[in-house]
């Protein structure tokens, strides 16, 4: 809880009895926590290819970007990033691109683990000799 005393601009963090403070005339303010926030009002960003492509097509058709972002609950930078990455593609192309990126990520992980194992084995062999 924050309470302001003699200096209304200065906020002091203190654990104290709010009823006592209000009784003596000090205004208190409760800080919202994760329990008190309404998470039902938050919109999750779209992750499907068709939703991303529909938003990009909306932007290309002339709908203002802030309006699209507010409607779908995303940031403007996210929409611009998607537009630069997926602009001019169809939904099937975007889906294939995501599949290839996922496969590439898995292959990079496999390569990293195998090269680590290889270097460990070389180290063990060199110590034995």
Buried (B, 14 or more C-beta within 10 A) or exposed (E): BEBBEEEEEEEEEEEEEBEEBEEEEBEBEEEEEEEEEEEEEEEEBBEEBEBBBBBBEBBEEEEEBEEBBEEBEBEEEBBBEBBEEBEEBEBEEBBEBBEEEEEEEEEEEEEEEEEEEEEEEEEEEEEEE
